[in-house]
Amino acid sequence: MDQSSFHNVLVTGGTGFVGSHLVERLIKEGHSVTCLVRDPAQLKWLAGLPVNIVQGDCSRPDTLEAAVTNISQVFHVAGLTKARHIADYYTVNHLGTRNILEACTRYNPGLRKFILVSSLAAAGPSPNGRLLTDRDAPRPITDYGRSKLLAEEETVACKDRFPVVMVRPSAVYGPRDKDMFELFRWAVRGLTLEVAGGERFINPCYVMDLVQALYLAATKDTASGSIYFIAEDKPYSWSEFREALLSAGNVKARNLKVPLAVAYLIGLLSELGGMVTGKPALTNRQKIREAVQKYWLCDLTKTQRELGFRHAYPLQKGLELTWHWYREQGWL
C-alpha cells in the first residue's frame, strides 16, 4: 500500500505514552495528523506539534463525527491501563472502540484502514511456556484484558465494512511511560520487588518498536481482521530483566521477594489509597494477578513474515534510552 493512501490520519490517545510517539513518527513521515483530544488545554506531549486537534471523547459518540470525517486511516490507541472502577475499563476500552468504529461506519465508510492497539493481555498468559499465536483461543485473566478482547471483537465485526488490523503489544516500556517507571524509581532507591514463586518470563516491547510495527501495519497490504503480536523476539526471565535494568541505569539494588499473599495485600492497600486520592492505583490486585503468571510470551513469526517487522531495540539498549530520558526530564 502506498504511503500516500493514508495521508490524512486520525490518532486517538495522541496525548498519551504510545500515541504521542506515534504522532511524532507520522509527522516525520510527512502525514497530516488529526488527534482526538478530550481537553485541548491539556495537550501534554502534543504541545507545539503541527497536528489538527479535534475535541472529543471516544466514550461520547456525539463528539466523533468531526474527528473521523475525511480521514484515510485511524490508529485507535486510546485506552485505559489502570482505572479507579472496573467498569471504566469496559466504558473506555470496549465501548469506546465500538463508538469510534460506528462513527467511521456512519461518517467515513470509505476508510482505508482501522488499526486497533490491543494488548497481549487480551490473549492472556502463555500455557506452559509455549509461544502464543493468533490461532490460540484468548483467555484474558483481568478486566483490562477482557475489555481489550471485547474491543478486538468489535473491530473484527467491522472487517467487511473496511480493512481492520489489531496489534497486541506485550509489556511496553520507554520514555514518557508512567507504569513501568515505578520499576526504575524503586531501583534508584536501591530496591527491586519480586513476587515469590520462581522465575517468570516475558517478551518486553520498547515503545519505538511498537511505533514501527504500527507504521508497517498501516503501509502493508494485510488481510482484514489480522492480529499481530508485537514484542522483542526474545524472552527474558525476571532475573535477566532485573540485571539489565540495573546495568542500564548503573545502579545497585537488593531484590526483595514478596510472598503472594503479601503482594495481593499490597495491591488491595494500593486500591484503597486510590479511593482516597481519587486517582487509579498503579498497583492493584488484578495487576498482581498478571504479574504472578509464569509466562507472557508470544510468537512473532506472522508479524515478521507479513509486516516485515524486526525489533530494533533489544532490552539493554531500550532500557538505557529510557533511563537517560527519565533522568534528563528530572523524573529520577
C-alpha positions in Angstrom: 0.0 0.0 0.0 1.4 3.4 -1.0 2.1 5.7 1.9 0.0 8.4 0.3 -3.0 6.3 0.8 -3.1 7.4 4.4 -2.0 11.0 4.2 -4.8 12.1 6.5 -4.5 10.1 9.7 -6.5 10.1 12.9 -4.8 9.1 16.2 -6.9 8.6 19.3 -4.9 8.7 22.5 -2.3 11.0 21.0 -1.6 12.8 24.3 -0.5 9.5 25.9 2.6 7.5 26.1 2.4 5.4 22.9 0.1 7.7 21.0 2.5 10.7 21.3 5.4 8.7 19.9 3.2 7.5 17.0 2.1 11.1 16.2 5.7 12.2 16.0 6.6 9.4 13.7 3.7 10.1 11.4 4.6 13.8 11.2 8.2 12.9 10.5 7.0 10.7 7.6 5.0 13.7 6.1 1.5 12.7 7.0 -1.3 15.1 8.1 -2.3 14.1 11.6 -5.6 14.7 13.4 -5.8 13.9 17.1 -8.9 13.4 19.1 -8.4 15.1 22.4 -10.7 15.3 25.4 -9.2 18.6 26.7 -7.4 20.9 24.2 -5.9 22.7 27.2 -4.1 19.6 28.2 -2.1 18.6 25.1 0.9 17.2 27.0 3.4 15.8 24.5 1.4 17.2 21.5 2.0 20.8 22.5 3.7 22.6 19.7 3.4 19.8 17.1 1.7 20.5 13.7 -1.4 18.5 14.3 -5.1 19.2 13.9 -6.8 19.0 17.3 -10.4 17.9 17.5 -12.1 18.0 20.9 -13.9 14.8 21.6 -14.1 11.6 23.6 -14.5 8.0 22.4 -17.0 7.4 25.2 -19.2 10.1 23.8 -20.4 9.1 20.3 -21.8 12.6 19.6 -18.3 14.1 19.6 -16.7 11.8 17.0 -18.1 12.9 13.6 -15.6 15.8 13.1 -12.7 13.5 14.0 -13.4 10.7 11.5 -14.7 12.7 8.6 -12.2 12.8 5.6 -9.7 10.6 7.4 -8.0 7.8 5.4 -6.7 5.7 8.3 -7.4 5.5 12.0 -4.9 4.5 14.7 -7.1 3.7 17.8 -4.5 4.0 20.6 -6.7 5.5 23.3 -7.4 3.2 26.3 -7.1 2.7 30.0 -4.3 0.5 31.5 -5.5 1.3 35.0 -8.8 2.5 36.4 -10.5 3.6 39.6 -13.5 1.4 38.8 -13.6 -1.9 37.0 -16.5 -0.6 34.8 -14.2 2.1 33.5 -12.1 -0.5 31.5 -15.2 -1.5 29.6 -16.5 2.0 29.1 -13.3 3.2 27.6 -11.6 0.2 26.1 -14.6 -1.7 24.9 -17.4 0.7 24.3 -15.0 3.5 23.3 -13.8 1.2 20.5 -17.3 0.4 19.4 -18.2 4.1 19.3 -15.2 5.1 17.1 -15.9 2.1 14.8 -19.6 3.1 14.5 -18.6 6.7 13.8 -16.3 5.5 11.0 -19.0 3.3 9.5 -21.5 6.2 9.6 -19.4 9.2 8.6 -16.4 7.6 6.7 -17.4 4.3 5.1 -14.5 4.6 2.6 -11.9 4.3 5.4 -8.7 2.7 4.1 -7.8 1.0 7.3 -8.6 0.9 11.1 -5.7 -0.1 13.3 -6.5 -1.1 16.9 -3.8 -1.1 19.6 -4.9 -4.0 21.8 -2.7 -5.9 24.2 -1.1 -9.3 24.9 -3.4 -9.2 28.0 -6.3 -9.8 25.6 -4.8 -13.1 24.7 -3.7 -14.0 28.2 -0.6 -15.7 29.6 1.2 -18.4 27.8 0.3 -22.0 28.7 3.4 -24.0 29.8 5.8 -21.5 28.2 4.5 -22.1 24.6 4.6 -19.0 22.5 1.1 -17.7 21.8 -0.2 -17.3 18.3 -3.3 -15.6 16.9 -4.8 -19.0 16.4 -4.9 -19.7 20.2 -8.2 -19.1 21.9 -7.9 -15.9 24.1 -8.1 -16.4 27.8 -7.6 -13.0 29.5 -7.3 -13.1 33.3 -8.1 -9.5 34.2 -10.8 -7.0 33.4 -8.2 -4.9 31.5 -7.5 -8.0 29.3 -11.2 -8.8 28.9 -12.0 -5.2 27.9 -9.3 -5.3 25.3 -10.6 -8.6 23.9 -14.1 -7.1 23.6 -12.5 -4.2 21.7 -11.0 -6.7 19.3 -14.3 -8.5 18.8 -15.9 -5.1 18.0 -13.2 -4.5 15.5 -13.4 -7.9 13.8 -17.2 -7.4 13.5 -16.3 -4.5 11.1 -13.8 -6.3 9.0 -16.2 -6.5 6.0 -17.0 -2.7 6.2 -13.4 -1.5 5.9 -10.0 -3.1 6.5 -9.1 -3.6 10.1 -5.9 -4.7 11.9 -5.3 -5.4 15.5 -1.9 -5.4 17.2 -1.2 -7.0 20.6 2.0 -5.4 22.1 3.5 -7.1 25.2 4.8 -5.1 28.2 5.6 -1.8 26.6 8.3 0.5 28.2 10.2 3.6 27.1 10.3 7.4 27.5 7.1 9.0 28.8 5.8 5.8 30.3 4.4 6.1 33.8 3.6 2.5 34.5 6.9 0.7 34.3 8.5 3.9 35.5 7.9 2.6 39.0 10.5 -0.2 38.5 13.1 2.5 37.7 12.0 4.6 40.6 12.4 1.8 43.1 15.7 0.7 41.6 17.1 4.2 42.1 16.0 3.8 45.8 18.0 0.6 46.0 15.2 -1.9 45.8 13.5 -4.3 43.3 10.5 -6.3 44.2 9.6 -9.8 43.1 6.6 -11.9 43.9 7.9 -15.2 45.3 7.3 -18.4 43.4 10.1 -18.9 40.9 11.2 -17.3 37.7 8.8 -15.7 35.4 9.3 -14.8 31.7 8.2 -12.0 29.4 8.8 -10.6 25.9 9.3 -6.9 26.5 8.5 -4.2 23.9 10.3 -0.9 23.5 7.9 1.8 22.5 9.6 2.8 19.3 9.5 -0.9 18.1 5.7 -0.7 18.7 5.5 2.5 16.7 7.4 0.9 13.8 5.0 -2.1 13.9 2.0 0.3 13.8 3.5 2.1 10.8 4.2 -1.2 9.0 0.6 -2.3 9.7 -0.6 0.9 8.0 1.6 0.6 5.0 1.4 -3.1 4.3 -1.4 -4.9 2.5 -2.9 -7.0 5.3 -5.9 -9.3 5.4 -8.8 -7.5 7.1 -9.2 -8.9 10.7 -5.5 -9.8 11.1 -3.9 -9.9 14.5 -0.2 -9.3 15.1 1.8 -9.7 18.3 4.4 -7.0 18.9 7.5 -7.5 21.1 11.2 -8.1 21.2 11.7 -11.5 19.7 13.5 -12.8 22.8 12.1 -14.0 26.2 13.7 -12.7 29.4 13.4 -14.1 32.9 12.8 -11.7 35.7 16.4 -12.2 36.8 17.6 -11.2 33.3 15.3 -8.2 33.2 16.4 -7.1 36.6 20.1 -7.4 35.8 19.6 -5.4 32.5 17.6 -2.8 34.4 20.3 -2.2 37.0 23.1 -2.4 34.5 21.5 0.1 32.1 20.9 2.5 34.9 24.3 1.9 36.6 22.5 1.4 39.9 22.7 -1.2 42.6 19.6 -2.6 44.4 18.7 -5.6 46.6 15.9 -7.8 45.4 13.1 -8.4 47.9 10.9 -11.4 47.3 7.4 -10.8 48.5 5.0 -13.7 49.3 2.0 -13.9 47.1 -0.4 -13.2 49.9 1.6 -10.1 50.8 1.6 -9.0 47.2 -2.2 -9.2 47.0 -2.4 -7.2 50.3 -0.2 -4.5 48.8 -2.5 -4.4 45.8 -5.5 -4.1 48.0 -4.0 -1.3 50.0 -3.0 0.5 46.8 -6.6 0.3 45.6 -7.8 1.7 48.9 -5.3 4.5 48.6 -6.6 5.2 45.1 -10.1 5.6 46.5 -8.8 8.2 49.0 -6.8 10.2 46.4 -9.3 9.8 43.6 -6.6 8.5 41.3 -6.4 5.0 39.8 -4.0 2.7 41.6 -0.9 1.7 39.6 -0.6 -1.5 41.6 -3.8 -3.4 42.3 -4.9 -7.0 42.8 -5.5 -7.5 39.1 -2.0 -6.3 38.2 -0.7 -8.7 40.8 -2.7 -11.5 39.1 -0.9 -10.7 35.8 2.5 -10.4 37.5 2.4 -13.8 39.1 1.8 -15.6 35.8 4.8 -17.6 34.8 4.8 -16.9 31.1 3.8 -13.9 29.0 5.3 -15.0 25.7 4.2 -14.5 22.1 5.1 -15.8 18.6 6.3 -13.1 16.2 6.6 -15.3 13.1 3.4 -14.0 11.5 4.3 -10.4 12.4 7.8 -10.8 10.9 6.5 -12.6 7.8 3.5 -10.4 6.9 4.7 -7.0 8.2 8.4 -7.4 7.8 8.8 -6.4 11.4 12.1 -6.8 13.2 12.7 -5.3 16.6 15.5 -2.6 16.6 15.8 -2.1 20.3 17.0 -5.0 22.4 16.3 -4.8 26.1 19.6 -3.3 27.2 19.5 -0.6 24.6 15.9 0.2 25.3 16.5 0.4 29.0 19.5 2.7 28.6 17.5 5.1 26.4 14.6 5.0 29.0 17.0 5.7 31.9 18.5 8.6 30.1 15.1 10.1 29.3 13.8 9.8 32.8 16.9 11.4 34.2 17.0 14.2 31.6 13.4 15.1 32.4 14.0 15.1 36.1 11.7 12.1 36.8 14.6 10.4 38.7 
